[in-house]
Amino acid sequence: MMSRIVRSLGAAAAGVLLAMMPGPVAAEQPPAAVLRLDANAVNLSGVGRTTPEKLEIVIKNWSTEATREKLIQTLKDKGPDRLLDALQSIKPSVGYIRTTTSLGWDIQYASETRLPEGGRRIVFATDRPISFREASLQPRSAEYEFMLCEIHLDRDGIGEGKLATMAKISYDKKKNLIEIENYGIEPVRLTRVTTED
């Protein structure tokens, strides 16, 4: 049921859902304009809805390198519970994600990398919405407290991505690896991602 993605601390390979480890240094400045992305979300995870949904992702600011380092160090030194606390404490949020039928959910961390061929790699991380029922019953899914996303755009602002809507993050000190476990069979696929900026 669950899939695991493991990457070393220095890795920055395509398709990685390691949003807090984007490889190159995160930008220190806000975007010249708010970045607005539209996407079709296709859920092949085996959990929840299977019909495609429209998503809107808005990034108002990029997280700083200092924020990235703080989050990584918190995970390494204090574990995933404290990482969640650190992520939730970031104010103001850097953006939001929503479906066409829902309120926006705050994005706490976002990073952009400009690619040599003229494209862009965008990653973000946040906590995830947990319902009252899930919080009170504490099923296994309640342990998967993070939402992680990676999107690749070409030079024309068109692309695709992956979204782990229920993820668990841990750090293996012996192997010096950050481990990401997705609750479903595979992450949600983002297709026809387009930018409005």
C-alpha positions as CSV (number, residue, x, y, z in Angstrom):
1,M,0.0,0.0,0.0
2,M,2.8,2.4,0.9
3,S,5.6,3.5,-1.4
4,R,9.0,4.8,-0.2
5,I,11.2,7.2,-1.9
6,V,14.8,7.5,-0.4
7,R,17.3,10.1,-1.5
8,S,20.7,11.1,-0.1
9,L,21.1,14.5,1.4
10,G,22.9,15.8,-1.7
11,A,20.5,14.4,-4.3
12,A,18.4,16.5,-6.6
13,A,17.1,14.0,-9.2
14,A,14.0,14.5,-11.3
15,G,10.8,13.0,-9.9
16,V,12.0,13.3,-6.3
17,L,9.3,14.4,-3.8
18,L,11.9,15.7,-1.4
19,A,10.6,19.2,-1.2
20,M,12.8,20.4,1.5
21,M,15.9,19.2,-0.3
22,P,15.7,21.0,-3.7
23,G,19.4,20.7,-4.4
24,P,20.5,24.2,-5.5
25,V,20.1,27.0,-3.1
26,A,16.5,28.4,-2.7
27,A,16.0,31.9,-3.9
28,E,16.1,34.6,-1.3
29,Q,13.7,37.1,-3.0
30,P,10.0,37.0,-3.8
31,P,9.0,36.2,-7.4
32,A,8.7,39.2,-9.7
33,A,5.0,38.4,-9.8
34,V,2.9,35.9,-7.9
35,L,3.3,32.5,-9.5
36,R,-0.1,30.9,-10.3
37,L,-0.2,27.3,-11.5
38,D,-3.2,25.3,-12.8
39,A,-3.1,21.5,-12.9
40,N,-5.1,18.4,-13.4
41,A,-4.6,16.1,-10.5
42,V,-4.9,12.4,-11.3
43,N,-5.1,10.3,-8.2
44,L,-3.5,6.8,-8.8
45,S,-2.6,6.4,-5.1
46,G,-5.3,3.9,-4.3
47,V,-6.5,6.2,-1.5
48,G,-9.4,8.6,-1.9
49,R,-11.0,9.9,-5.1
50,T,-9.9,8.6,-8.5
51,T,-11.6,11.2,-10.7
52,P,-9.3,14.0,-12.0
53,E,-9.6,17.3,-10.1
54,K,-8.5,20.8,-11.1
55,L,-5.9,22.3,-8.8
56,E,-4.8,25.9,-8.3
57,I,-1.3,26.5,-6.7
58,V,-0.3,30.0,-5.9
59,I,3.3,30.9,-4.7
60,K,3.7,34.4,-3.3
61,N,7.2,34.1,-1.9
62,W,10.1,31.7,-2.2
63,S,11.5,30.3,1.1
64,T,15.1,31.3,2.0
65,E,18.1,29.1,2.3
66,A,18.1,29.8,6.1
67,T,14.6,28.3,6.3
68,R,15.6,25.3,4.3
69,E,18.6,24.7,6.5
70,K,16.5,25.1,9.7
71,L,14.0,22.6,8.5
72,I,16.6,20.0,7.6
73,Q,18.5,20.5,10.9
74,T,15.2,20.2,12.9
75,L,14.5,16.8,11.2
76,K,18.0,15.5,11.7
77,D,18.2,16.6,15.4
78,K,14.7,16.4,16.7
79,G,12.7,14.2,14.3
80,P,9.5,14.4,12.2
81,D,7.2,15.7,15.0
82,R,9.4,18.7,15.6
83,L,9.8,19.2,11.8
84,L,6.0,19.4,11.5
85,D,6.0,22.0,14.3
86,A,8.7,24.0,12.6
87,L,6.9,23.9,9.3
88,Q,3.6,24.9,10.8
89,S,5.3,27.8,12.7
90,I,6.4,29.5,9.5
91,K,4.4,32.7,9.1
92,P,3.3,34.1,6.9
93,S,2.7,31.2,4.5
94,V,4.4,31.4,1.1
95,G,1.3,30.5,-0.9
96,Y,-1.6,28.1,-1.0
97,I,-3.1,25.1,-2.9
98,R,-6.7,24.4,-3.5
99,T,-9.2,22.5,-5.6
100,T,-12.0,24.4,-7.4
101,T,-14.4,23.3,-4.7
102,S,-12.3,23.9,-1.6
103,L,-10.8,26.6,0.5
104,G,-7.0,27.2,0.0
105,W,-4.6,25.2,2.2
106,D,-1.4,27.2,3.2
107,I,1.9,26.2,1.7
108,Q,4.7,26.8,4.3
109,Y,7.8,26.1,2.1
110,A,8.5,26.6,-1.6
111,S,11.6,26.7,-3.7
112,E,12.3,27.3,-7.4
113,T,15.3,26.2,-9.4
114,R,16.0,27.6,-12.9
115,L,17.0,24.7,-15.2
116,P,19.7,25.0,-17.9
117,E,17.3,24.3,-20.7
118,G,15.2,27.3,-19.6
119,G,12.6,25.4,-17.5
120,R,11.9,25.6,-13.8
121,R,11.7,23.1,-11.0
122,I,9.3,24.0,-8.2
123,V,9.0,22.1,-5.0
124,F,6.8,22.8,-1.9
125,A,6.1,21.3,1.4
126,T,3.4,21.9,4.1
127,D,1.4,20.0,6.6
128,R,-1.8,18.4,5.3
129,P,-5.4,18.8,6.2
130,I,-6.5,16.3,8.8
131,S,-10.2,15.9,9.5
132,F,-11.7,15.8,12.9
133,R,-12.7,12.2,12.4
134,E,-9.1,11.2,11.4
135,A,-7.7,13.2,14.4
136,S,-10.0,11.6,16.9
137,L,-9.8,8.0,15.6
138,Q,-6.1,8.1,14.8
139,P,-6.0,5.6,12.0
140,R,-2.6,4.7,10.4
141,S,-3.1,7.6,7.9
142,A,-2.8,10.1,10.7
143,E,0.9,9.3,10.9
144,Y,1.3,10.8,7.4
145,E,1.2,14.4,8.2
146,F,3.0,16.1,5.3
147,M,2.1,17.2,1.8
148,L,5.0,17.4,-0.7
149,C,5.0,18.4,-4.3
150,E,7.5,18.7,-7.2
151,I,6.7,20.3,-10.5
152,H,8.8,20.6,-13.7
153,L,7.9,23.4,-16.2
154,D,9.4,23.9,-19.6
155,R,10.5,27.2,-21.0
156,D,7.0,27.9,-22.1
157,G,5.5,27.4,-18.6
158,I,3.9,24.0,-19.3
159,G,4.8,20.9,-17.4
160,E,3.9,18.1,-15.0
161,G,4.5,17.0,-11.5
162,K,3.8,14.7,-8.5
163,L,2.0,15.5,-5.3
164,A,2.2,13.3,-2.2
165,T,-0.9,14.3,-0.3
166,M,-0.2,12.0,2.6
167,A,3.5,11.6,3.3
168,K,5.8,10.6,6.3
169,I,9.3,12.1,6.6
170,S,12.1,10.6,8.6
171,Y,15.8,10.7,8.9
172,D,18.1,7.7,9.0
173,K,21.2,8.8,11.0
174,K,23.2,5.7,10.2
175,K,22.7,6.1,6.4
176,N,22.6,9.9,6.5
177,L,19.4,9.7,4.4
178,I,16.1,11.5,4.5
179,E,13.3,9.0,3.8
180,I,9.9,9.9,2.4
181,E,7.1,7.4,2.6
182,N,3.9,8.0,0.6
183,Y,0.7,6.5,2.1
184,G,-0.7,5.5,-1.3
185,I,0.6,3.2,-4.0
186,E,2.1,6.2,-5.8
187,P,1.8,10.0,-5.6
188,V,-0.9,12.0,-7.3
189,R,0.1,12.9,-10.8
190,L,-0.2,16.5,-11.9
191,T,-0.8,16.8,-15.6
192,R,-1.2,19.8,-17.9
193,V,0.4,22.1,-15.4
194,T,0.3,25.7,-16.8
195,T,1.5,29.0,-15.4
196,E,-0.3,32.3,-15.4
197,D,2.7,34.5,-14.4
